[in-house]
Amino acid sequence: MVICQENLTEKLQQVKAQFGISEIFYLATCNRVEFVMITSQVVDKAFAKEFMGALNMGLCHVSTSAFLDAASIYEDREALEHLLRTSCSLESLIVGEKEILAQIRKAYENCKEAGLTGDCLRMFMNCVVKTAKEVYTNTNISKNPISVVSLAYRKLKDLKLCTNARILIIGAGETNRNISKYLQKHKFSNFAVFNRSVDKAKQLAADLGGEAFNLQALKDYNKGFDVIITCTSATEPIITPEIYTALLNGDTTRKTIVDLAIPNDTAPEVLQEFPVNFIEVHSLNEVAKNNLQERYEELTHAENIIEQNIEAFFVELRQRRIELAMRQVPEKIKEIRNTAINSVFAEEVQGMDQHSREILEKVINYMEKKYISVPMIMAKDILINNN
């Protein structure tokens, strides 16, 4: 399930205001879509349905009901735990890959720049980054790290393609940009990029020294190919038998398709009717399982680090709430001071000589500073002693 990126920031600002959501950020990777929000609303399937409906054309080629059927809702502690597990790659196909942390940070920064986040999600992200760094540093969970992209490239490399192989890249998102880096690194140089947004296709094509096309141009492309690498947000196959036949342009040799989309961009009929080396996410599951088994002993250690950080976070969150609540204390103390000097004891103060007034001012200033700090110190001591 993928949300169309076009005008998404504007739509998020609209639903943020409409539903009284304090803070929100949106995360999209090749196999997940998540909305992380701070709200006093009850977030259930009914809320999610209304929320997705209010996004207004936010879903690409998929019904809201299909999205909701596949959705999970996490609240409070479970929400933080899920986000931490995700950032540490425990929820990834490949446990130990670090790409997800960078994706979360980038998603948060984008929404922060758009004014969609605030103090609470700032604290969330501090906890997320701290926890992930501790897991990656203090466990072997990321030893010899691999990712879906690197696994796919390894499979592709095993086919021993020549470096001037004609490569069609369908989709210009992060997954395809990442696999393109592997291809460039290993001297591949013959690229054509197709994307729904031609501007994004041009950006990737410029990096690769290739050509850029609109996605619709696939059906008319007649320059031939050796490899197709595809990863888009479509929920219906892009590479249909008709499109594939047109791309072959009479060529009958075995080709290679690397399909990293979920669901696949390649129609099953293509694999049935044509000779194809097919590399896709589900075929990498066995490697992923082996990867998980190799890191199994590290999972407990990682989960302990996550649990410790969750406990520490909620102490910090309570302290922060006290800090915010007590922002009014200095103003209240100043009000009391002014009332005392200018009203309650105004006559007595007026009757003092200059030296006495100066001493009184010093005493009040000293007491004011101490009074401001005492409640905060006491509140923090209570929180720490109760944990």
N, C-alpha and C positions, 0 to 999 in steps of 0.2 A: 504494500500500500504506500503510495507516494503522493505527496501534496504538490500541486503545481506551484512553482516558485514565483511566478509572475504576480506582481502586486501583493505578495504574501505579507510583507511588513505592514502595508496599509491595512490589510484585512485583519491582521493580528491587533493592530491599534484599535480598530473598530470593535472587535469582539471583546477586547480588554475593557473598553469603556462600557459596552452593552451589558456585560455580565458582572461588572464590578470586580474584575480580576486585578489584584494589586500589581502582580508581576508575572511575566511569562517569557519563556523562550522555547524555540522550536528546533528540534534535532532531526535530521534526515540522513541516513546512511543507505548503503545498498540493500539492507534487509530490515530496516526499522524506521519508523516514524514516531516521534514522541513529542508531546507537549508537556513542559514542566511549568507549573503555575502555582502561585500563592493566592489563595482565595478563601473567603469565609463561606462560600457556597458549598452545598452538598454535591460532591462530584460522583455521579453514578451514571448508569447507561442513559438515563433520561436526559441528564445534563449534557453528556457527551453528544447525544443525538442533536440536541438543540444547538450546542456549540458548533458542531460540524456543519449543521445546516446554515448557521449564521456566517460561516466562512464564505458562503456563496460562490460556488464553482471552484472551491479549493481543491476538490479531489479530481485527479486525472484519470478518466476512463474507468471509474469504479463507483459503485453506489455507496451511499452513506451506510446503509444496512450491512453491506459486505465489510466495510471498514470497521463498524462497531462489533460485528461478530468476531473479528480477529483481534479486537482490542483488549488490553488488560488495563485495569485502573489500580494505581497504588496511591495510598494516602499516608501522611504523617511519617512515622518511622519507616514503614515499608517503602515509601517513596524514596527516602534518602538511601536506604539500603540498596534498592534497585539501581539508583543512579551511581552509587559507589561501585557496585558489582559490574555495572556496565563500563564505567571508566577504567576499571582494572582488567577488563576483557574477560571476566568470568561468564558474561552472557554472550560472548562472541562465538562464532563458529570455530575460530582458531583461538584457543585460550593462550594468552601470552602476547598477542599482537598489540602493538602500542598505538596503532592508527586511530583507534576509537577515542582515546583521550584527546588527541589533537582535534578530532572532529567535534567533540563536545565543547572544547574551549573555543573553537572558531564559531560554533553556533551561538554560544553564550555571548561572545564579543559582538557578533553581528546584531543581536537583539539588544544588547546594552547600548550600542551606538545609536540604535533607533529609539531609545528611551523606553523600552519595554520591561526592563528589569530594575531592581532597586536593591535596598540594603539586605533583604533576606536572601535573595538569590546570589548576591555577592558572597554572603557567608557560606551558602551551599557550595559555590564554585571553589572557594578557598579550601573547604573540606574535601571536595572531589579531587582537586589537584594534589593536595597534601597526601591524601590516602593513596592515590594511584602511584605517586612517586615512592612512597614507602613500600608499597607492594612490589613495584618493579625493582627497587633497590635492595630490599631485604629478603626477597625470596628468589628462587630460580625459575619463577613462573614464565619469565620472558627470556630464558636462556635459549640461545639459538632461535631467536624470534622468527616467526613466519606469519604470513597473512594470506587471506584468500587470493589477493592479487599475486603475491609471490609464488604461491602454490600453482596458480594458473600459468604463470610464466614458466615455471619449471616444467610443467606438462608440455607447454608449447616448445620449449627449448629441446625437449627430448625428441621432437619431430625433425630436428636438424634442418631447419629452413635456411635458405641462403639469405644473406642480409639485404638483397634487393627484392625480396618477396613483396608482392603487391598487397598492402594491408588496408582494408576498409575498417574504419572505426565509426561505429554507430553509437551516438551519445557522447556528449562532451562533459559529463559530470566527473566527480572526484575519482570514482573507481577507474574510469577509462584514462583519466589524466595520470593516475598512479601507474597503471600498467604501461602507459606510453613512456614513462620515465625508464622503465626496465628496457623497453625496446630501443630507445635512444642510446642508452648506456651500452647496449650490445650491438650498436652500429646499424640497426635497421633504419632505412631512410626513405622508403617509398609508401607514402600515406595519402589517404583521402578520408576526410572527416565529414560525417553527416550528423546533423542535429536539428531538432525542432526550431531552436533559435540559431539563425545563421551567424549572429555576432559571436556566440560562444564557440561555434564550430570554427570560425575564423581565428579566434584566440588560440585554440588548441592546434589548429593547422599551422599557424605562424610559429608556434613552439617547435613543431615537428618538421617544418619545411615542406608541408604538404598542401593539398587543395581542400577547400571548404565548400560544403553543399548543404542546402536545405534537405530535411529528411524526405520530403516528397520526391527529391531528385533520384532516389534509389532506383525507382522503376525505369528510369531512362539512362542510368549509368552503364556505359558499354566499353569501358577500358579494361575490363577483366580484373581478376583478383586471385590471390592465393590464400589469404586469411581474412576472416571477418572477426572483429572483436566488438561485441555489443553489450551495452548495459544502459538501458533506458528505464523510464518510469511507466512505460506502457503496460497494460494488463492484458492486452490482446497481442498475438504474435506480430512482429514487424517483418520478420523474414518468413514470408509465406512461400509456398511452392512457385507461385507466379513471379514474385519478386526475385527469388533465387534463380529461377530459369532465365529471367532477364539479365541478371548479373553475370551468369555463366556465359551468355552470349555465344552459345554453341560449344563451349569447352566441356569436355566429358571427364576430365581428370579429377582425382580426389582432392577435395579442398578441406580447409580447417576452419571450424567455427569455435570461438571462445565466447561463451554466453554466460555472463556474470549477473544477468538480471534475474530478479525474483518478482513475479514468475518469469520464465524464460521468454526471451524475445523471438526464439526460433520455434516455428510450428513443428509438431511431431511428424507431420507428413514429409517435411524436408528430409528428415533423417531416414525415413522409410524409403523415399523415392530416389535419393542421391547418395553417392559414396562420400561420406563426410567423416573427418576426424573431429569428434565433438567433445569439447571440454566445457563443463558447466559446474555450477556451485554444488549441486547435489552429488556429482561424481567425486567431489573433493571431501565428502563427508567421512569416508574411511580414513583418509589421511588425518582429518580433523580429530577423529576418535582416537587414533594412535597418539596424536599430539596431546590430547587430554589425558590419556593413560600415562604418558611420560611425565606429565606435570601433576599427577594426582596427589602425590605426597605434599606438593606445595600449596594445594588448594586450602587445606586446613589452616596453614600458616597465614595465607592471604585473608581468609575469612576472619581469623582472629584479629588481624590488623584492621580490617573493616569494622568489626564490632567495637574495638577500642576507640576508633575515630568517631563512630556514631555516638558513643557515650560522651566523649569529650565535646562533640558538637552540641549536644543538647544542653550541656552545662554552659557552654559559651552562648548559646541562643538565649537561655534564661538570663544570663548576665547582661546580654545586649538589650533584652526587653526591659530590664531594670534601668539600664543606662538611659534608654529612650524615655521611659516613664519619669525618670528623675531629672530630665532636662529642665523641668519647670521649677525644680527646687531653688536654683540660684535666683530666679526671678521672684519667687515667693518670699525668699529671705530679704531681698532688696526692698520689696514692698513693705515688709514688716519693719525694716530699718527706717525707711522713709516716713512711715506712719508714726513710728516712735519719736523720731527727731522733730518732724514737722507738725505733729498733731498732739499725740498723747503727752509728750514731755517738752513741747515747744517752749513754754514759758521758762522752765528750768534751764533749758539749753541757752535761751536768750540771756539769761541771768549770769551765765558763766563768762569768765575772762577768756581772752584768746588762747592762752596757754592751756587752760583746762579743756577748752573745746578741742584743741589739737590732740590732747591725751585721749579724750573721749573718742575721737575719730579713729585713732590708732587701735584702741581697744575693740571698737565695733568692727573695724576692718579685719582684725585678727580673728575675732569670733566668727565673722561671716565666712571667711575662708574655711575655718575648721568645721563649721556646721554643714557646709556644702559637701565636704568629703566624708564626714562621719556616716551618713545613711548609706552611701555607696559601699564603703568598706564593710559595714555591718551586714549589708545584704549579700555581698560576695562571700563573706565568711559563712553565712547561713547556708548559701548554696553549696559551697565546698564541703562543709561539714555534713550536709544531708546527702552527699554523694560519696 
